[in-house]
Amino acid sequence: MKQRLICAVDTTSRARAESLAATLDGEVGALKFGLEFFNAHGLAGVRGTAGSRHRVFLDLKLHDIPATVAGGLASVLPLAPFLVTVHAAGGAAMMRQAMEAVAAADRPGTRVLAVTVLTSLDDADARATGVGGSLRDQVLRLAELAQASGVDGVVCSPFEVRGIRRVCGPEFLVVVPGIRLPGDSRDDQKRVMTPGEAIAAGASFLVAGRSITRAADPVEAARRIVDDMAGA
């Protein structure tokens, strides 16, 4: 279960990130670096922070015309990320070209994930952006499109995992943020579950950020999450 837990390093401070990386060595399966850290420190910062101790989940949520996304993805592949994200809403051609960029770079260890709907959104938010029907239906549509486009998996809230498993099967990767231990603050997340609930639903990997990074003892917090996952 430890290998299925990913810690989100959501900070612009390289010193803080390096401290977390050292503290969590052997406690999590990968570190996730998003826009905050990547925009501040780039490839060199991610490489220097993760080192050889941690797999890297590069969560850049690329979303542009197909050629631009393919080029942007190619530019970060020298980092050999374990996982990298694009937005499913970018469409089939964009996702196909993203996969072609990975193949051309000969990076078989990199898996491309398509972000479906952000876990900070609910049905009302989705309607305000022009999405018809329920947010769940939109997530399932995007997951099916992503699979048909050849990507390796999706990012979704824990509430859509069972539905995605039904339509996309057991081998499709389903990576789930919006993970909170009982009693944790939800912060800006609206669709959350406990680690055990998300694993029981069929998640491949879980992403936890503030539950670990804000804890007085990040190692103890990571272990609590793994224990909760194992109890599913």
TORZA-927227 format. One line per field, with one value per residue: residue number from 1; residue in three letters; chain; x, y negated, z of N, C-alpha, C, O in turn. Coordinates in steps of 0.05 Angstrom, whole numbers, padded with zeros to 5 digits. Example, Ala and Ser with C-alpha at 12.3 -4.5 7.8 and 13.67 -1.06 7.14 Angstrom:
<sites>
num: (1; 2)
residuo: (ALA; SER)
cadena: (A; A)
n_xx: (00264; 00257)
n_yy: (00114; 00045)
n_zz: (00156; 00142)
ca_xx: (00246; 00273)
ca_yy: (00090; 00021)
ca_zz: (00156; 00143)
c_xx: (00264; 00258)
c_yy: (00066; -00001)
c_zz: (00156; 00157)
o_xx: (00285; 00268)
o_yy: (00066; -00023)
o_zz: (00169; 00161)
</sites>
This chain:
<sites>
num: (1; 2; 3; 4; 5; 6; 7; 8; 9; 10; 11; 12; 13; 14; 15; 16; 17; 18; 19; 20; 21; 22; 23; 24; 25; 26; 27; 28; 29; 30; 31; 32; 33; 34; 35; 36; 37; 38; 39; 40; 41; 42; 43; 44; 45; 46; 47; 48; 49; 50; 51; 52; 53; 54; 55; 56; 57; 58; 59; 60; 61; 62; 63; 64; 65; 66; 67; 68; 69; 70; 71; 72; 73; 74; 75; 76; 77; 78; 79; 80; 81; 82; 83; 84; 85; 86; 87; 88; 89; 90; 91; 92; 93; 94; 95; 96; 97; 98; 99; 100; 101; 102; 103; 104; 105; 106; 107; 108; 109; 110; 111; 112; 113; 114; 115; 116; 117; 118; 119; 120; 121; 122; 123; 124; 125; 126; 127; 128; 129; 130; 131; 132; 133; 134; 135; 136; 137; 138; 139; 140; 141; 142; 143; 144; 145; 146; 147; 148; 149; 150; 151; 152; 153; 154; 155; 156; 157; 158; 159; 160; 161; 162; 163; 164; 165; 166; 167; 168; 169; 170; 171; 172; 173; 174; 175; 176; 177; 178; 179; 180; 181; 182; 183; 184; 185; 186; 187; 188; 189; 190; 191; 192; 193; 194; 195; 196; 197; 198; 199; 200; 201; 202; 203; 204; 205; 206; 207; 208; 209; 210; 211; 212; 213; 214; 215; 216; 217; 218; 219; 220; 221; 222; 223; 224; 225; 226; 227; 228; 229; 230; 231; 232)
residuo: (MET; LYS; GLN; ARG; LEU; ILE; CYS; ALA; VAL; ASP; THR; THR; SER; ARG; ALA; ARG; ALA; GLU; SER; LEU; ALA; ALA; THR; LEU; ASP; GLY; GLU; VAL; GLY; ALA; LEU; LYS; PHE; GLY; LEU; GLU; PHE; PHE; ASN; ALA; HIS; GLY; LEU; ALA; GLY; VAL; ARG; GLY; THR; ALA; GLY; SER; ARG; HIS; ARG; VAL; PHE; LEU; ASP; LEU; LYS; LEU; HIS; ASP; ILE; PRO; ALA; THR; VAL; ALA; GLY; GLY; LEU; ALA; SER; VAL; LEU; PRO; LEU; ALA; PRO; PHE; LEU; VAL; THR; VAL; HIS; ALA; ALA; GLY; GLY; ALA; ALA; MET; MET; ARG; GLN; ALA; MET; GLU; ALA; VAL; ALA; ALA; ALA; ASP; ARG; PRO; GLY; THR; ARG; VAL; LEU; ALA; VAL; THR; VAL; LEU; THR; SER; LEU; ASP; ASP; ALA; ASP; ALA; ARG; ALA; THR; GLY; VAL; GLY; GLY; SER; LEU; ARG; ASP; GLN; VAL; LEU; ARG; LEU; ALA; GLU; LEU; ALA; GLN; ALA; SER; GLY; VAL; ASP; GLY; VAL; VAL; CYS; SER; PRO; PHE; GLU; VAL; ARG; GLY; ILE; ARG; ARG; VAL; CYS; GLY; PRO; GLU; PHE; LEU; VAL; VAL; VAL; PRO; GLY; ILE; ARG; LEU; PRO; GLY; ASP; SER; ARG; ASP; ASP; GLN; LYS; ARG; VAL; MET; THR; PRO; GLY; GLU; ALA; ILE; ALA; ALA; GLY; ALA; SER; PHE; LEU; VAL; ALA; GLY; ARG; SER; ILE; THR; ARG; ALA; ALA; ASP; PRO; VAL; GLU; ALA; ALA; ARG; ARG; ILE; VAL; ASP; ASP; MET; ALA; GLY; ALA)
cadena: (A; A; A; A; A; A; A; A; A; A; A; A; A; A; A; A; A; A; A; A; A; A; A; A; A; A; A; A; A; A; A; A; A; A; A; A; A; A; A; A; A; A; A; A; A; A; A; A; A; A; A; A; A; A; A; A; A; A; A; A; A; A; A; A; A; A; A; A; A; A; A; A; A; A; A; A; A; A; A; A; A; A; A; A; A; A; A; A; A; A; A; A; A; A; A; A; A; A; A; A; A; A; A; A; A; A; A; A; A; A; A; A; A; A; A; A; A; A; A; A; A; A; A; A; A; A; A; A; A; A; A; A; A; A; A; A; A; A; A; A; A; A; A; A; A; A; A; A; A; A; A; A; A; A; A; A; A; A; A; A; A; A; A; A; A; A; A; A; A; A; A; A; A; A; A; A; A; A; A; A; A; A; A; A; A; A; A; A; A; A; A; A; A; A; A; A; A; A; A; A; A; A; A; A; A; A; A; A; A; A; A; A; A; A; A; A; A; A; A; A; A; A; A; A; A; A; A; A; A; A; A; A)
n_xx: (00016; 00040; 00069; 00029; 00014; 00019; 00053; 00035; 00075; 00065; 00088; 00126; 00176; 00239; 00273; 00236; 00211; 00254; 00265; 00218; 00221; 00266; 00249; 00206; 00228; 00224; 00174; 00131; 00103; 00115; 00131; 00091; 00096; 00071; 00044; 00060; 00111; 00140; 00138; 00168; 00219; 00230; 00255; 00305; 00299; 00260; 00286; 00331; 00307; 00275; 00314; 00347; 00315; 00260; 00203; 00174; 00117; 00093; 00054; 00028; -00017; -00026; -00055; -00073; -00067; -00059; -00005; 00026; 00019; 00042; 00095; 00107; 00103; 00144; 00187; 00193; 00202; 00257; 00264; 00243; 00191; 00148; 00092; 00051; 00010; -00044; -00099; -00162; -00203; -00179; -00184; -00189; -00149; -00108; -00094; -00077; -00032; 00000; 00011; 00040; 00085; 00110; 00121; 00156; 00199; 00218; 00203; 00183; 00171; 00141; 00077; 00018; -00032; -00100; -00132; -00196; -00245; -00234; -00223; -00239; -00286; -00358; -00425; -00454; -00413; -00394; -00438; -00438; -00396; -00415; -00424; -00467; -00517; -00498; -00440; -00414; -00429; -00402; -00349; -00345; -00354; -00308; -00269; -00278; -00267; -00213; -00191; -00203; -00170; -00121; -00091; -00060; -00089; -00132; -00145; -00187; -00241; -00252; -00305; -00320; -00294; -00313; -00351; -00317; -00285; -00323; -00334; -00285; -00252; -00207; -00151; -00139; -00109; -00127; -00123; -00126; -00139; -00160; -00161; -00172; -00158; -00200; -00228; -00193; -00185; -00224; -00207; -00197; -00222; -00278; -00299; -00287; -00256; -00241; -00176; -00181; -00233; -00228; -00191; -00220; -00260; -00233; -00188; -00124; -00078; -00067; -00068; -00042; -00038; -00039; -00055; -00011; 00033; 00022; 00022; 00044; 00079; 00100; 00115; 00088; 00036; 00034; 00040; -00007; -00044; -00030; -00041; -00097; -00111; -00095; -00131; -00177)
n_yy: (00024; -00024; -00038; -00057; -00105; -00174; -00233; -00300; -00353; -00412; -00469; -00529; -00531; -00509; -00489; -00472; -00432; -00397; -00382; -00354; -00313; -00285; -00271; -00237; -00194; -00129; -00124; -00137; -00125; -00158; -00226; -00283; -00336; -00399; -00457; -00500; -00487; -00471; -00516; -00551; -00526; -00490; -00437; -00423; -00434; -00398; -00349; -00354; -00354; -00307; -00269; -00206; -00178; -00181; -00166; -00207; -00245; -00286; -00337; -00374; -00386; -00394; -00432; -00450; -00467; -00409; -00402; -00437; -00416; -00366; -00382; -00409; -00367; -00333; -00364; -00357; -00304; -00286; -00284; -00236; -00224; -00186; -00190; -00235; -00292; -00311; -00351; -00322; -00349; -00374; -00344; -00289; -00287; -00317; -00286; -00239; -00258; -00271; -00220; -00200; -00233; -00213; -00161; -00172; -00193; -00149; -00131; -00087; -00080; -00122; -00143; -00170; -00211; -00232; -00288; -00292; -00321; -00374; -00364; -00405; -00424; -00424; -00401; -00449; -00484; -00460; -00465; -00520; -00528; -00510; -00456; -00404; -00364; -00317; -00324; -00276; -00246; -00275; -00266; -00211; -00210; -00237; -00203; -00156; -00178; -00190; -00139; -00116; -00148; -00130; -00142; -00127; -00128; -00161; -00221; -00231; -00247; -00211; -00195; -00181; -00135; -00081; -00081; -00092; -00047; -00009; -00024; -00028; 00014; 00060; 00051; -00001; -00060; -00094; -00151; -00184; -00244; -00289; -00265; -00253; -00245; -00221; -00275; -00313; -00378; -00400; -00440; -00469; -00429; -00393; -00344; -00291; -00233; -00183; -00150; -00093; -00086; -00104; -00068; -00020; -00031; -00025; -00053; -00065; -00093; -00138; -00208; -00250; -00310; -00361; -00334; -00305; -00341; -00385; -00364; -00355; -00314; -00288; -00236; -00201; -00216; -00199; -00144; -00133; -00142; -00101; -00057; -00063; -00055; -00002; 00023; 00025)
n_zz: (00000; 00012; -00033; -00065; -00047; -00058; -00045; -00046; -00063; -00052; -00056; -00061; -00041; -00044; -00005; 00034; 00005; -00004; 00047; 00061; 00023; 00042; 00093; 00081; 00056; 00036; 00057; 00025; -00041; -00084; -00103; -00116; -00159; -00173; -00208; -00175; -00151; -00197; -00232; -00203; -00198; -00239; -00283; -00263; -00208; -00192; -00204; -00170; -00121; -00116; -00128; -00129; -00097; -00098; -00138; -00190; -00197; -00243; -00244; -00285; -00314; -00371; -00423; -00483; -00553; -00595; -00616; -00585; -00533; -00541; -00551; -00504; -00468; -00487; -00472; -00418; -00409; -00405; -00350; -00336; -00313; -00270; -00272; -00310; -00325; -00368; -00392; -00399; -00424; -00465; -00510; -00559; -00600; -00578; -00533; -00559; -00586; -00543; -00523; -00566; -00563; -00518; -00535; -00577; -00550; -00526; -00473; -00437; -00384; -00367; -00351; -00378; -00353; -00356; -00333; -00307; -00281; -00238; -00168; -00136; -00154; -00157; -00174; -00184; -00197; -00244; -00278; -00284; -00317; -00364; -00370; -00386; -00352; -00300; -00257; -00248; -00294; -00332; -00317; -00327; -00383; -00401; -00382; -00413; -00463; -00456; -00449; -00499; -00530; -00519; -00473; -00409; -00362; -00314; -00275; -00221; -00176; -00114; -00115; -00166; -00180; -00178; -00220; -00264; -00264; -00279; -00333; -00357; -00342; -00306; -00313; -00327; -00305; -00245; -00213; -00152; -00122; -00068; -00018; 00049; 00118; 00171; 00206; 00185; 00154; 00098; 00065; 00002; -00025; -00051; -00062; -00028; 00003; 00053; 00057; 00058; 00040; -00013; -00036; -00030; -00066; -00114; -00130; -00161; -00146; -00092; -00078; -00030; 00003; 00040; 00086; 00099; 00092; 00125; 00174; 00242; 00248; 00193; 00176; 00211; 00197; 00143; 00151; 00178; 00138; 00102; 00134; 00138; 00085; 00079; 00111; 00081)
ca_xx: (00000; 00058; 00076; 00006; 00010; 00035; 00052; 00036; 00094; 00053; 00102; 00146; 00201; 00255; 00283; 00214; 00207; 00276; 00261; 00196; 00232; 00284; 00233; 00188; 00243; 00216; 00147; 00111; 00111; 00124; 00125; 00078; 00104; 00052; 00052; 00073; 00139; 00153; 00142; 00189; 00245; 00235; 00264; 00328; 00290; 00246; 00306; 00348; 00291; 00268; 00338; 00342; 00300; 00231; 00191; 00163; 00091; 00095; 00026; 00027; -00044; -00022; -00080; -00068; -00071; -00044; 00024; 00038; 00020; 00063; 00121; 00111; 00108; 00171; 00208; 00196; 00207; 00283; 00262; 00232; 00170; 00131; 00066; 00049; -00018; -00056; -00128; -00179; -00219; -00164; -00194; -00176; -00125; -00087; -00085; -00062; -00005; 00015; 00022; 00060; 00109; 00123; 00132; 00179; 00221; 00226; 00201; 00162; 00164; 00124; 00048; 00003; -00059; -00118; -00148; -00224; -00257; -00219; -00237; -00248; -00311; -00381; -00444; -00460; -00390; -00393; -00459; -00430; -00377; -00429; -00427; -00495; -00518; -00484; -00411; -00407; -00432; -00380; -00324; -00346; -00350; -00280; -00253; -00281; -00252; -00185; -00183; -00204; -00148; -00096; -00076; -00057; -00108; -00145; -00146; -00214; -00247; -00258; -00333; -00324; -00276; -00328; -00362; -00296; -00277; -00343; -00333; -00257; -00239; -00189; -00123; -00137; -00101; -00145; -00108; -00147; -00133; -00183; -00159; -00170; -00162; -00222; -00221; -00178; -00200; -00227; -00194; -00212; -00232; -00306; -00307; -00265; -00261; -00218; -00159; -00192; -00256; -00219; -00179; -00242; -00274; -00218; -00166; -00097; -00060; -00079; -00051; -00048; -00021; -00039; -00057; 00017; 00053; 00016; 00022; 00067; 00097; 00092; 00119; 00065; 00012; 00035; 00035; -00036; -00058; -00025; -00057; -00125; -00112; -00092; -00156; -00200)
ca_yy: (00000; -00047; -00046; -00068; -00132; -00195; -00258; -00325; -00373; -00437; -00491; -00542; -00531; -00485; -00479; -00457; -00408; -00379; -00371; -00334; -00290; -00270; -00260; -00216; -00173; -00102; -00125; -00141; -00113; -00178; -00254; -00298; -00364; -00413; -00482; -00517; -00481; -00470; -00543; -00564; -00513; -00476; -00409; -00419; -00434; -00372; -00328; -00356; -00349; -00279; -00253; -00178; -00165; -00182; -00169; -00234; -00250; -00313; -00344; -00400; -00389; -00408; -00436; -00469; -00454; -00383; -00404; -00450; -00397; -00346; -00394; -00413; -00341; -00324; -00380; -00349; -00275; -00279; -00279; -00209; -00222; -00162; -00199; -00263; -00297; -00329; -00354; -00307; -00368; -00383; -00329; -00264; -00292; -00327; -00264; -00221; -00269; -00268; -00192; -00198; -00246; -00194; -00139; -00182; -00197; -00123; -00132; -00068; -00081; -00145; -00139; -00195; -00212; -00254; -00299; -00294; -00345; -00380; -00357; -00430; -00432; -00408; -00402; -00477; -00496; -00449; -00478; -00548; -00527; -00501; -00427; -00395; -00339; -00316; -00324; -00248; -00238; -00288; -00252; -00185; -00216; -00244; -00178; -00139; -00191; -00187; -00112; -00113; -00163; -00116; -00149; -00105; -00129; -00187; -00232; -00237; -00246; -00183; -00188; -00171; -00112; -00056; -00084; -00090; -00019; 00005; -00030; -00027; 00039; 00061; 00044; -00030; -00073; -00114; -00165; -00199; -00265; -00293; -00245; -00265; -00228; -00231; -00298; -00333; -00399; -00395; -00462; -00476; -00405; -00389; -00315; -00278; -00208; -00173; -00132; -00066; -00086; -00107; -00042; -00001; -00038; -00015; -00071; -00053; -00108; -00161; -00232; -00264; -00333; -00375; -00314; -00298; -00363; -00403; -00349; -00359; -00291; -00278; -00207; -00189; -00220; -00181; -00117; -00131; -00139; -00074; -00038; -00065; -00042; 00027; 00033; 00024)
ca_zz: (00000; 00014; -00060; -00078; -00035; -00069; -00030; -00062; -00053; -00061; -00044; -00078; -00026; -00050; 00021; 00046; -00011; 00001; 00074; 00059; 00009; 00060; 00115; 00072; 00043; 00045; 00069; 00004; -00067; -00103; -00097; -00137; -00162; -00190; -00220; -00156; -00149; -00223; -00243; -00188; -00198; -00264; -00284; -00245; -00181; -00187; -00204; -00147; -00096; -00115; -00129; -00137; -00075; -00102; -00164; -00194; -00210; -00253; -00247; -00298; -00326; -00397; -00437; -00505; -00579; -00593; -00621; -00562; -00511; -00547; -00548; -00475; -00455; -00495; -00459; -00390; -00408; -00395; -00322; -00334; -00292; -00267; -00281; -00319; -00330; -00387; -00387; -00418; -00439; -00489; -00533; -00567; -00615; -00560; -00517; -00576; -00591; -00518; -00522; -00587; -00554; -00499; -00550; -00592; -00531; -00515; -00444; -00430; -00356; -00362; -00356; -00381; -00341; -00364; -00312; -00316; -00269; -00214; -00144; -00123; -00167; -00153; -00197; -00190; -00211; -00271; -00294; -00289; -00340; -00389; -00371; -00383; -00337; -00274; -00258; -00250; -00322; -00347; -00311; -00342; -00411; -00405; -00377; -00436; -00485; -00451; -00455; -00528; -00541; -00514; -00449; -00390; -00340; -00309; -00248; -00215; -00147; -00106; -00119; -00193; -00185; -00185; -00247; -00284; -00264; -00295; -00361; -00368; -00335; -00283; -00319; -00331; -00280; -00234; -00192; -00137; -00101; -00051; 00003; 00076; 00141; 00188; 00222; 00170; 00140; 00069; 00051; -00023; -00039; -00046; -00065; -00014; 00018; 00068; 00041; 00056; 00022; -00041; -00044; -00033; -00091; -00137; -00138; -00166; -00129; -00078; -00074; -00006; 00006; 00066; 00109; 00106; 00093; 00147; 00199; 00259; 00242; 00166; 00174; 00225; 00180; 00120; 00160; 00184; 00112; 00092; 00151; 00130; 00059; 00083; 00124; 00063)
c_xx: (00017; 00065; 00053; -00001; 00030; 00031; 00054; 00054; 00085; 00065; 00120; 00174; 00216; 00266; 00261; 00210; 00229; 00274; 00240; 00206; 00249; 00268; 00217; 00201; 00235; 00188; 00125; 00121; 00121; 00118; 00112; 00086; 00085; 00063; 00067; 00103; 00153; 00157; 00164; 00217; 00251; 00245; 00286; 00319; 00276; 00267; 00323; 00333; 00285; 00293; 00332; 00325; 00271; 00224; 00177; 00137; 00091; 00067; 00023; 00000; -00042; -00049; -00076; -00074; -00052; -00014; 00038; 00040; 00041; 00091; 00127; 00117; 00136; 00193; 00212; 00203; 00236; 00284; 00253; 00211; 00155; 00103; 00067; 00020; -00022; -00085; -00144; -00196; -00205; -00171; -00177; -00150; -00102; -00076; -00069; -00034; 00012; 00027; 00043; 00086; 00124; 00135; 00157; 00204; 00232; 00226; 00179; 00154; 00146; 00095; 00034; -00025; -00074; -00134; -00177; -00236; -00243; -00236; -00246; -00275; -00334; -00401; -00450; -00437; -00388; -00414; -00452; -00410; -00389; -00432; -00456; -00495; -00502; -00454; -00401; -00408; -00409; -00354; -00323; -00342; -00321; -00262; -00254; -00266; -00222; -00175; -00183; -00181; -00121; -00080; -00077; -00077; -00118; -00140; -00175; -00218; -00254; -00287; -00339; -00309; -00292; -00340; -00341; -00286; -00297; -00340; -00306; -00242; -00218; -00160; -00119; -00130; -00121; -00131; -00126; -00135; -00159; -00185; -00155; -00174; -00186; -00213; -00205; -00196; -00202; -00213; -00210; -00223; -00262; -00315; -00285; -00275; -00237; -00201; -00171; -00216; -00248; -00207; -00201; -00258; -00260; -00196; -00140; -00077; -00075; -00059; -00061; -00028; -00020; -00042; -00030; 00034; 00047; 00017; 00047; 00088; 00088; 00095; 00095; 00040; 00011; 00029; 00005; -00052; -00055; -00040; -00086; -00129; -00113; -00117; -00180; -00210)
c_yy: (-00025; -00057; -00059; -00096; -00152; -00220; -00282; -00345; -00401; -00460; -00504; -00542; -00506; -00473; -00462; -00431; -00388; -00366; -00349; -00309; -00272; -00257; -00236; -00194; -00146; -00101; -00128; -00129; -00132; -00206; -00267; -00327; -00377; -00439; -00500; -00512; -00482; -00498; -00558; -00553; -00496; -00447; -00404; -00418; -00408; -00350; -00329; -00349; -00319; -00261; -00225; -00163; -00162; -00181; -00196; -00232; -00280; -00322; -00372; -00406; -00404; -00409; -00458; -00455; -00429; -00386; -00417; -00432; -00376; -00357; -00399; -00388; -00331; -00339; -00371; -00319; -00268; -00274; -00250; -00207; -00195; -00167; -00228; -00267; -00317; -00332; -00339; -00325; -00379; -00367; -00305; -00268; -00301; -00303; -00244; -00232; -00268; -00240; -00188; -00211; -00227; -00171; -00148; -00186; -00171; -00123; -00113; -00068; -00104; -00139; -00167; -00192; -00236; -00263; -00303; -00320; -00350; -00374; -00381; -00438; -00413; -00412; -00431; -00490; -00486; -00461; -00506; -00550; -00516; -00471; -00419; -00368; -00340; -00316; -00295; -00239; -00251; -00274; -00225; -00189; -00221; -00220; -00160; -00151; -00188; -00159; -00106; -00127; -00151; -00123; -00126; -00105; -00158; -00195; -00240; -00238; -00217; -00175; -00177; -00145; -00088; -00058; -00081; -00061; -00003; 00001; -00026; -00002; 00037; 00052; 00014; -00043; -00094; -00126; -00185; -00218; -00268; -00272; -00260; -00244; -00238; -00254; -00320; -00354; -00393; -00417; -00468; -00452; -00401; -00360; -00298; -00252; -00202; -00155; -00105; -00065; -00088; -00081; -00021; -00006; -00029; -00034; -00057; -00066; -00131; -00183; -00246; -00287; -00343; -00356; -00305; -00323; -00383; -00389; -00356; -00338; -00279; -00247; -00192; -00192; -00202; -00152; -00113; -00128; -00111; -00053; -00039; -00052; -00012; 00039; 00034; 00052)
c_zz: (00000; -00014; -00075; -00066; -00047; -00053; -00048; -00049; -00064; -00047; -00065; -00065; -00032; -00023; 00035; 00031; -00006; 00028; 00075; 00045; 00026; 00082; 00106; 00056; 00054; 00056; 00049; -00022; -00087; -00091; -00121; -00136; -00182; -00199; -00200; -00156; -00177; -00235; -00228; -00193; -00223; -00261; -00264; -00216; -00174; -00185; -00179; -00121; -00094; -00114; -00140; -00117; -00081; -00131; -00165; -00208; -00218; -00261; -00259; -00312; -00353; -00412; -00458; -00531; -00579; -00597; -00598; -00538; -00516; -00543; -00519; -00460; -00461; -00479; -00430; -00388; -00401; -00365; -00316; -00312; -00293; -00278; -00290; -00328; -00353; -00380; -00408; -00435; -00463; -00514; -00541; -00581; -00597; -00543; -00534; -00581; -00566; -00516; -00543; -00579; -00535; -00514; -00566; -00575; -00519; -00484; -00435; -00401; -00348; -00369; -00358; -00370; -00351; -00340; -00322; -00306; -00243; -00189; -00127; -00134; -00158; -00176; -00204; -00205; -00240; -00288; -00302; -00312; -00365; -00391; -00367; -00368; -00312; -00278; -00261; -00279; -00338; -00342; -00327; -00372; -00417; -00401; -00401; -00460; -00481; -00457; -00485; -00542; -00535; -00489; -00428; -00367; -00336; -00280; -00243; -00185; -00140; -00112; -00147; -00199; -00193; -00213; -00269; -00286; -00281; -00324; -00374; -00360; -00314; -00288; -00322; -00304; -00271; -00210; -00178; -00117; -00084; -00029; 00030; 00097; 00157; 00206; 00209; 00158; 00110; 00053; 00026; -00038; -00031; -00047; -00054; -00001; 00035; 00050; 00037; 00038; -00007; -00052; -00048; -00058; -00116; -00146; -00141; -00147; -00116; -00075; -00049; -00003; 00034; 00090; 00118; 00111; 00115; 00174; 00215; 00254; 00215; 00163; 00187; 00209; 00156; 00128; 00167; 00159; 00101; 00108; 00143; 00103; 00062; 00096; 00106; 00056)
o_xx: (00009; 00067; 00057; -00021; 00054; 00009; 00073; 00048; 00096; 00053; 00128; 00193; 00207; 00267; 00267; 00206; 00224; 00281; 00243; 00201; 00248; 00273; 00214; 00188; 00238; 00178; 00102; 00145; 00135; 00103; 00120; 00084; 00082; 00087; 00086; 00119; 00175; 00179; 00177; 00237; 00273; 00243; 00287; 00330; 00280; 00266; 00329; 00345; 00288; 00293; 00315; 00320; 00258; 00237; 00169; 00134; 00090; 00057; 00017; -00005; -00056; -00063; -00076; -00085; -00032; 00001; 00061; 00060; 00056; 00108; 00150; 00134; 00151; 00214; 00234; 00209; 00240; 00302; 00255; 00214; 00151; 00092; 00082; 00007; -00007; -00095; -00140; -00202; -00217; -00165; -00155; -00130; -00079; -00052; -00049; -00015; 00036; 00051; 00063; 00108; 00149; 00158; 00177; 00226; 00251; 00246; 00157; 00133; 00138; 00090; 00039; -00039; -00063; -00149; -00181; -00238; -00241; -00260; -00260; -00287; -00329; -00394; -00452; -00442; -00383; -00409; -00458; -00408; -00375; -00441; -00468; -00477; -00493; -00444; -00381; -00389; -00398; -00338; -00302; -00328; -00310; -00242; -00234; -00253; -00208; -00154; -00164; -00173; -00101; -00059; -00094; -00081; -00114; -00133; -00187; -00200; -00260; -00293; -00360; -00311; -00285; -00339; -00346; -00281; -00289; -00342; -00303; -00220; -00212; -00146; -00096; -00142; -00132; -00128; -00140; -00122; -00177; -00206; -00138; -00191; -00192; -00193; -00202; -00219; -00183; -00207; -00234; -00231; -00269; -00335; -00266; -00299; -00216; -00211; -00171; -00220; -00261; -00212; -00200; -00269; -00272; -00186; -00134; -00061; -00095; -00035; -00084; -00004; -00003; -00033; -00026; 00048; 00066; 00014; 00068; 00112; 00071; 00079; 00084; 00023; -00009; 00015; -00006; -00071; -00074; -00051; -00099; -00150; -00128; -00122; -00201; -00229)
o_yy: (-00046; -00081; -00070; -00108; -00147; -00228; -00283; -00354; -00411; -00471; -00491; -00551; -00484; -00448; -00441; -00410; -00364; -00343; -00328; -00287; -00248; -00233; -00217; -00177; -00141; -00079; -00122; -00125; -00124; -00209; -00263; -00340; -00369; -00444; -00514; -00531; -00493; -00503; -00575; -00567; -00488; -00436; -00384; -00402; -00397; -00333; -00309; -00340; -00307; -00240; -00221; -00139; -00144; -00194; -00207; -00220; -00297; -00315; -00391; -00428; -00424; -00389; -00482; -00433; -00429; -00375; -00409; -00431; -00369; -00343; -00395; -00388; -00321; -00327; -00376; -00310; -00246; -00261; -00241; -00190; -00184; -00150; -00243; -00249; -00336; -00317; -00343; -00319; -00392; -00375; -00302; -00255; -00292; -00301; -00233; -00216; -00266; -00237; -00174; -00201; -00226; -00163; -00133; -00183; -00171; -00116; -00122; -00058; -00106; -00130; -00184; -00173; -00257; -00247; -00315; -00339; -00331; -00378; -00379; -00457; -00389; -00425; -00438; -00505; -00501; -00467; -00515; -00570; -00513; -00461; -00427; -00352; -00362; -00309; -00291; -00226; -00238; -00270; -00219; -00173; -00211; -00217; -00149; -00137; -00183; -00155; -00094; -00119; -00160; -00112; -00108; -00085; -00175; -00179; -00254; -00231; -00201; -00151; -00165; -00134; -00075; -00038; -00068; -00051; 00015; 00020; -00022; 00002; 00015; 00046; 00005; -00037; -00109; -00113; -00201; -00210; -00251; -00263; -00277; -00227; -00262; -00251; -00342; -00349; -00381; -00413; -00473; -00455; -00404; -00352; -00291; -00248; -00215; -00145; -00094; -00046; -00075; -00074; -00006; 00013; -00026; -00031; -00038; -00052; -00140; -00179; -00254; -00283; -00336; -00363; -00299; -00325; -00397; -00403; -00361; -00343; -00262; -00235; -00173; -00174; -00190; -00138; -00091; -00112; -00099; -00034; -00018; -00039; 00002; 00063; 00043; 00055)
o_zz: (-00011; -00019; -00096; -00075; -00047; -00047; -00064; -00027; -00083; -00028; -00084; -00077; -00025; -00021; 00045; 00044; -00003; 00032; 00087; 00054; 00026; 00089; 00121; 00045; 00078; 00063; 00055; -00026; -00106; -00072; -00143; -00116; -00205; -00199; -00209; -00159; -00179; -00247; -00240; -00193; -00227; -00239; -00249; -00200; -00152; -00167; -00166; -00102; -00073; -00101; -00157; -00120; -00072; -00148; -00145; -00230; -00200; -00283; -00244; -00320; -00357; -00414; -00451; -00531; -00566; -00581; -00591; -00524; -00497; -00531; -00510; -00442; -00444; -00474; -00419; -00366; -00390; -00355; -00293; -00294; -00315; -00293; -00279; -00338; -00357; -00363; -00432; -00458; -00480; -00536; -00532; -00575; -00601; -00540; -00525; -00581; -00568; -00509; -00539; -00585; -00535; -00508; -00567; -00584; -00504; -00472; -00426; -00394; -00325; -00392; -00340; -00376; -00355; -00328; -00343; -00321; -00227; -00189; -00107; -00124; -00152; -00195; -00228; -00224; -00258; -00312; -00324; -00325; -00385; -00412; -00347; -00370; -00304; -00299; -00275; -00289; -00356; -00361; -00338; -00385; -00437; -00415; -00410; -00475; -00500; -00470; -00495; -00564; -00546; -00484; -00431; -00354; -00352; -00262; -00260; -00170; -00157; -00113; -00152; -00221; -00213; -00228; -00289; -00308; -00296; -00340; -00398; -00371; -00304; -00269; -00319; -00284; -00287; -00189; -00191; -00097; -00085; -00022; 00033; 00094; 00155; 00220; 00219; 00152; 00099; 00029; 00028; -00061; -00008; -00035; -00068; 00004; 00033; 00030; 00015; 00023; -00024; -00075; -00067; -00070; -00137; -00169; -00126; -00134; -00127; -00071; -00047; -00007; 00050; 00112; 00141; 00131; 00124; 00194; 00204; 00256; 00215; 00150; 00176; 00208; 00150; 00114; 00163; 00158; 00092; 00097; 00142; 00099; 00049; 00093; 00115; 00041)
</sites>
